[in-house]
């Protein structure tokens, strides 16, 4: 091949490549077999789409938050029936037609406290939307149940239990931590009666120990929901009657009950809780109060709340003056729960923040439980 012919050959080849490139650029790129939610295929977003499609009769499988062929087909059918491009992609137009508020995060506008989450789970379980355990822990199962409930009730599907959803559920949720109660007193005798009745009815799975705690409160919430009672975690006359028990009024004697504690001691204990553990999880606040009370009972420490808290060098809040701050309601609730026998630490006498502890001695203690930022030890 002559040099002239070579140049002509390569010129034609180059021109052909350019032409093919231009043609290919005009061809739309193929979407993947499994399209998606333009806001992201997160569990929450996909579950919300599935919930609406299920309510509208397009989706027959479980709301599991997983994008697959069943979800894709349901989206395409919905789009086709509603004059949308049937591409299986859930963009703003499809989301608007579905009445789904994307992206979905889910939650409780009053706060994901044990009480609020437990009350929501209890109601959704009564209505058949939630199949898990009423454990007070927000997770995908709870979120899916909220989404499906909102969808079936014609509400905005956002996964958030706000005033509207709470009202539909028949709940009064709280922005402050709540731990339930017994109107006649959280004595060990009364608590054991409540726990035994709940255990016999299948709501309480733990040991009947006479200690009011998270599991007892959640069991009460679940029982109240199933029995058409106000879901408040409080064992009043209505709940007492439904449980078929007779509780005694009045508290028992001793430091471990709130019924006979002086206002000044309760206030001091709440100030200690607030100064030492505000910002910590609620059970961590109860744990701090429990440590104070465990010291009162121990022969190693002073035998009064005042003596324990003001023992030299015992609490940072005393040293830096935070003991004089005004406690919030959560601190008072935690102090009362500890006085009524709730001890999340299981008898610990010490606690410390491992990130800030400076004492070499504290590291020699055996850590029994970690709650929030604190290690609790003996």
PLY file of the C-alpha trace (Angstrom):
ply
format ascii 1.0
element vertex 378
property float x
property float y
property float z
element edge 377
property int vertex1
property int vertex2
end_header
0.00 0.00 0.00
1.39 3.36 -1.04
1.83 6.18 1.47
-1.00 8.10 -0.18
-3.37 5.14 0.06
-2.42 4.63 3.75
-3.27 8.24 4.56
-6.60 7.90 2.79
-7.38 4.63 4.65
-6.68 6.09 8.10
-8.66 9.22 7.29
-11.71 7.14 6.41
-11.23 4.99 9.54
-10.97 8.05 11.78
-14.08 9.58 10.22
-15.98 6.32 10.76
-15.02 6.19 14.44
-16.17 9.78 14.93
-19.49 9.03 13.25
-20.09 5.90 15.40
-19.25 7.85 18.56
-21.77 10.53 17.65
-24.47 7.95 16.91
-23.90 6.12 20.19
-24.13 9.38 22.11
-27.65 9.84 20.78
-28.81 6.44 22.06
-30.23 6.66 25.66
-28.25 4.61 28.16
-30.14 1.58 29.46
-31.45 1.74 33.02
-30.43 -1.10 35.30
-32.89 -3.99 35.57
-33.71 -2.84 39.08
-34.50 0.85 39.07
-34.48 2.85 42.28
-35.67 5.68 44.45
-33.95 8.87 43.35
-33.68 9.89 47.00
-31.74 6.70 47.72
-32.62 3.05 48.18
-32.49 3.29 51.96
-34.57 0.94 54.07
-36.84 3.80 55.08
-37.44 5.12 51.55
-38.11 1.72 50.02
-40.34 0.66 52.92
-42.40 3.84 52.54
-42.91 3.17 48.82
-43.82 -0.45 49.54
-46.28 0.59 52.25
-48.18 2.89 49.90
-48.16 0.40 47.04
-49.48 -2.27 49.42
-52.31 -0.02 50.61
-53.23 0.77 47.00
-53.21 -2.91 46.01
-50.14 -2.89 43.76
-47.74 -4.67 46.09
-48.55 -7.99 47.74
-45.34 -8.87 49.58
-44.13 -7.77 53.01
-42.91 -4.26 53.71
-39.24 -5.20 54.14
-37.40 -2.14 52.82
-35.64 -4.16 50.10
-35.82 -3.07 46.49
-36.43 -6.04 44.20
-38.35 -7.23 41.16
-41.67 -7.25 43.05
-41.27 -3.62 44.13
-40.09 -2.60 40.66
-43.08 -4.22 38.94
-45.49 -2.64 41.41
-43.98 0.82 40.81
-44.24 0.41 37.04
-47.89 -0.68 37.22
-48.70 2.25 39.48
-46.93 4.68 37.16
-48.71 3.30 34.11
-52.13 3.56 35.77
-51.47 7.14 36.85
-50.20 8.58 33.57
-46.55 8.56 34.60
-43.56 7.25 32.66
-43.41 3.58 33.61
-39.66 3.44 34.24
-39.79 2.04 37.77
-37.95 5.08 39.12
-39.51 6.75 42.16
-38.75 10.41 41.58
-40.62 13.45 42.84
-43.57 12.91 40.48
-44.13 9.30 41.48
-43.58 10.08 45.15
-46.15 12.88 44.96
-48.72 10.59 43.32
-48.01 7.96 45.97
-48.39 10.61 48.69
-45.06 9.60 50.17
-42.83 12.27 51.72
-39.31 11.37 50.64
-36.64 11.09 51.86
-37.91 9.24 54.92
-35.97 9.15 58.17
-38.66 8.14 60.64
-38.83 8.81 64.35
-40.98 10.31 67.08
-41.27 14.07 67.18
-41.52 13.95 70.99
-38.29 11.92 71.31
-37.38 8.24 71.03
-37.63 7.54 74.75
-38.37 4.05 76.08
-41.88 5.18 76.98
-42.72 6.83 73.66
-41.35 4.03 71.50
-42.91 1.37 73.74
-46.33 3.05 73.62
-46.19 3.31 69.82
-45.11 -0.32 69.49
-47.87 -1.46 71.84
-50.59 0.30 69.87
-49.27 -0.86 66.51
-49.04 -4.42 67.83
-52.63 -4.26 69.07
-53.71 -3.10 65.61
-51.71 -5.84 63.88
-49.04 -3.65 62.25
-46.09 -4.48 64.49
-45.02 -8.09 64.95
-41.91 -7.61 67.06
-41.41 -7.36 70.80
-42.55 -4.26 72.68
-39.01 -3.39 73.76
-38.91 0.41 73.57
-36.18 0.33 70.91
-36.78 2.10 67.60
-35.78 -0.08 64.66
-36.75 -1.03 61.12
-39.66 -3.17 62.32
-41.17 -0.24 64.19
-40.54 2.13 61.28
-42.20 -0.22 58.76
-45.22 -0.58 61.03
-45.57 3.20 61.36
-45.27 3.67 57.59
-47.92 1.04 56.83
-50.26 2.43 59.50
-49.92 5.96 58.14
-50.50 4.73 54.61
-53.63 2.75 55.49
-55.05 5.70 57.42
-54.54 8.13 54.54
-51.94 10.15 56.41
-48.66 11.63 55.18
-46.30 8.69 54.91
-43.13 9.99 56.54
-42.49 7.45 59.30
-42.61 10.17 61.95
-44.99 9.80 64.88
-46.00 13.41 65.29
-49.17 14.86 66.84
-51.40 13.57 64.02
-50.16 9.99 64.07
-50.07 9.91 67.87
-53.66 11.14 67.99
-54.78 8.48 65.50
-53.05 5.87 67.64
-54.84 7.20 70.71
-51.60 8.10 72.47
-50.41 11.02 74.55
-46.65 11.03 74.15
-44.23 13.10 76.21
-41.22 15.28 75.47
-39.79 14.37 78.89
-38.71 10.93 80.03
-41.47 8.86 81.64
-41.09 5.55 83.41
-44.64 4.63 84.41
-45.93 4.26 87.94
-48.27 2.59 90.38
-50.74 5.06 91.81
-50.88 3.25 95.14
-47.11 3.24 95.45
-44.19 1.40 93.85
-43.60 -0.84 96.84
-41.91 -4.17 96.26
-45.16 -5.92 97.18
-47.23 -3.98 94.66
-44.64 -4.32 91.91
-44.48 -8.09 92.42
-48.28 -8.34 92.15
-48.23 -6.35 88.92
-45.34 -8.37 87.48
-46.94 -11.69 88.42
-50.25 -10.74 86.81
-48.50 -9.51 83.67
-46.38 -12.66 83.54
-49.46 -14.89 83.84
-51.08 -12.94 81.01
-47.99 -13.36 78.80
-46.83 -9.74 78.79
-43.89 -9.88 81.19
-41.04 -12.32 80.48
-38.51 -11.37 83.17
-38.05 -12.30 86.81
-40.68 -11.26 89.33
-38.29 -9.25 91.48
-40.37 -6.39 92.85
-38.20 -3.83 91.05
-39.96 -1.38 88.75
-37.95 -0.94 85.57
-38.14 -0.63 81.82
-39.43 -4.17 81.19
-42.26 -3.79 83.70
-43.29 -0.43 82.27
-43.28 -1.77 78.69
-45.34 -4.79 79.74
-47.89 -2.45 81.36
-48.07 -0.36 78.16
-48.66 -3.45 76.04
-51.31 -4.79 78.41
-53.11 -1.45 78.53
-53.17 -1.19 74.74
-54.59 -4.67 74.24
-57.25 -4.11 76.88
-58.62 -0.77 75.72
-57.09 1.21 78.57
-55.29 4.54 78.46
-51.73 3.73 77.40
-49.80 5.69 80.02
-47.76 3.05 81.84
-49.50 3.92 85.10
-51.17 1.14 87.08
-54.23 2.97 88.33
-57.58 1.50 89.33
-58.57 0.63 85.75
-55.40 -1.28 84.99
-55.43 -2.84 88.45
-58.96 -4.13 87.89
-58.17 -5.48 84.43
-55.15 -7.30 85.87
-57.41 -8.78 88.53
-55.23 -7.71 91.45
-55.66 -5.70 94.64
-52.76 -3.41 95.45
-52.06 -1.93 98.86
-51.78 1.80 99.46
-48.78 3.40 101.11
-45.09 2.75 100.86
-42.77 0.49 102.78
-40.16 1.88 105.11
-36.51 2.30 104.35
-34.26 4.49 102.24
-35.19 2.70 99.02
-38.70 4.13 98.62
-39.82 7.56 97.51
-42.90 7.55 99.72
-41.02 8.35 102.93
-38.15 10.43 101.58
-37.95 14.07 102.61
-38.37 16.77 99.98
-34.88 18.06 100.73
-33.30 14.62 100.17
-35.28 14.11 96.95
-34.22 17.53 95.71
-30.57 16.86 96.63
-30.59 13.50 94.87
-32.17 15.08 91.77
-29.52 17.84 91.83
-26.80 15.20 91.99
-28.34 13.36 89.05
-28.62 16.58 87.05
-25.12 17.75 87.87
-23.49 14.39 87.21
-25.48 12.94 84.30
-27.66 15.41 82.41
-27.47 14.53 78.74
-27.01 10.85 79.54
-29.64 8.21 78.63
-32.50 8.11 81.11
-31.48 4.74 82.54
-27.99 6.21 82.99
-29.48 9.00 85.11
-31.37 6.45 87.20
-28.11 4.53 87.54
-26.31 7.55 89.03
-29.07 7.95 91.63
-28.93 4.21 92.32
-25.19 4.42 93.04
-25.85 7.11 95.65
-28.50 4.93 97.31
-26.29 1.84 97.13
-23.63 3.79 99.02
-26.16 4.81 101.66
-26.85 1.12 102.26
-23.15 0.15 102.25
-21.08 0.14 105.44
-18.21 1.70 103.45
-19.99 5.04 103.10
-22.10 7.51 105.13
-25.62 6.29 105.83
-27.54 9.32 104.52
-28.05 10.78 101.06
-26.58 14.08 102.20
-23.54 12.37 103.74
-22.84 10.30 100.60
-23.18 13.18 98.14
-21.11 15.62 100.19
-18.43 13.12 101.17
-15.11 14.79 100.35
-14.05 14.21 96.74
-16.91 11.81 96.01
-18.73 13.67 93.23
-17.44 16.10 90.61
-20.73 18.01 90.66
-20.05 18.98 94.28
-16.45 19.98 93.54
-17.29 22.21 90.58
-20.55 23.62 91.98
-22.94 21.98 89.51
-24.73 20.43 92.49
-26.35 23.85 92.94
-27.98 23.88 89.47
-31.75 23.54 89.24
-32.62 19.98 88.16
-35.06 19.27 85.35
-38.04 16.91 85.46
-36.01 14.04 84.06
-33.59 14.28 87.00
-36.49 14.21 89.49
-38.05 11.24 87.69
-34.74 9.38 87.76
-34.29 10.08 91.48
-37.79 8.80 92.23
-37.32 5.67 90.12
-34.10 4.85 91.95
-35.78 5.46 95.32
-38.57 3.13 94.24
-36.10 0.32 93.64
-34.92 0.58 90.04
-31.18 -0.07 89.92
-29.86 -0.45 86.34
-26.37 -1.07 87.76
-27.20 -4.18 89.75
-25.73 -2.83 92.99
-22.69 -0.85 91.81
-21.01 1.62 94.16
-18.91 3.56 91.66
-19.13 5.07 88.19
-16.75 7.04 86.00
-16.30 8.37 82.49
-13.33 6.45 81.01
-12.64 9.33 78.61
-12.04 11.83 81.42
-11.11 9.76 84.50
-7.77 10.76 86.02
-7.61 8.49 89.07
-5.39 5.44 88.54
-7.28 3.63 91.33
-10.60 3.76 89.51
-9.22 1.55 86.72
-8.69 -1.30 89.18
-12.44 -1.69 89.71
-14.51 -4.36 87.98
-16.88 -2.78 85.45
-20.30 -4.43 85.53
-22.16 -2.32 82.98
-21.63 0.64 80.66
-24.50 3.07 80.21
-23.99 6.08 77.97
-20.56 7.57 78.73
-20.28 6.02 82.21
-18.79 2.75 83.42
-20.49 1.42 86.56
-18.33 -0.70 88.82
-17.88 -2.41 92.17
0 1
1 2
2 3
3 4
4 5
5 6
6 7
7 8
8 9
9 10
10 11
11 12
12 13
13 14
14 15
15 16
16 17
17 18
18 19
19 20
20 21
21 22
22 23
23 24
24 25
25 26
26 27
27 28
28 29
29 30
30 31
31 32
32 33
33 34
34 35
35 36
36 37
37 38
38 39
39 40
40 41
41 42
42 43
43 44
44 45
45 46
46 47
47 48
48 49
49 50
50 51
51 52
52 53
53 54
54 55
55 56
56 57
57 58
58 59
59 60
60 61
61 62
62 63
63 64
64 65
65 66
66 67
67 68
68 69
69 70
70 71
71 72
72 73
73 74
74 75
75 76
76 77
77 78
78 79
79 80
80 81
81 82
82 83
83 84
84 85
85 86
86 87
87 88
88 89
89 90
90 91
91 92
92 93
93 94
94 95
95 96
96 97
97 98
98 99
99 100
100 101
101 102
102 103
103 104
104 105
105 106
106 107
107 108
108 109
109 110
110 111
111 112
112 113
113 114
114 115
115 116
116 117
117 118
118 119
119 120
120 121
121 122
122 123
123 124
124 125
125 126
126 127
127 128
128 129
129 130
130 131
131 132
132 133
133 134
134 135
135 136
136 137
137 138
138 139
139 140
140 141
141 142
142 143
143 144
144 145
145 146
146 147
147 148
148 149
149 150
150 151
151 152
152 153
153 154
154 155
155 156
156 157
157 158
158 159
159 160
160 161
161 162
162 163
163 164
164 165
165 166
166 167
167 168
168 169
169 170
170 171
171 172
172 173
173 174
174 175
175 176
176 177
177 178
178 179
179 180
180 181
181 182
182 183
183 184
184 185
185 186
186 187
187 188
188 189
189 190
190 191
191 192
192 193
193 194
194 195
195 196
196 197
197 198
198 199
199 200
200 201
201 202
202 203
203 204
204 205
205 206
206 207
207 208
208 209
209 210
210 211
211 212
212 213
213 214
214 215
215 216
216 217
217 218
218 219
219 220
220 221
221 222
222 223
223 224
224 225
225 226
226 227
227 228
228 229
229 230
230 231
231 232
232 233
233 234
234 235
235 236
236 237
237 238
238 239
239 240
240 241
241 242
242 243
243 244
244 245
245 246
246 247
247 248
248 249
249 250
250 251
251 252
252 253
253 254
254 255
255 256
256 257
257 258
258 259
259 260
260 261
261 262
262 263
263 264
264 265
265 266
266 267
267 268
268 269
269 270
270 271
271 272
272 273
273 274
274 275
275 276
276 277
277 278
278 279
279 280
280 281
281 282
282 283
283 284
284 285
285 286
286 287
287 288
288 289
289 290
290 291
291 292
292 293
293 294
294 295
295 296
296 297
297 298
298 299
299 300
300 301
301 302
302 303
303 304
304 305
305 306
306 307
307 308
308 309
309 310
310 311
311 312
312 313
313 314
314 315
315 316
316 317
317 318
318 319
319 320
320 321
321 322
322 323
323 324
324 325
325 326
326 327
327 328
328 329
329 330
330 331
331 332
332 333
333 334
334 335
335 336
336 337
337 338
338 339
339 340
340 341
341 342
342 343
343 344
344 345
345 346
346 347
347 348
348 349
349 350
350 351
351 352
352 353
353 354
354 355
355 356
356 357
357 358
358 359
359 360
360 361
361 362
362 363
363 364
364 365
365 366
366 367
367 368
368 369
369 370
370 371
371 372
372 373
373 374
374 375
375 376
376 377
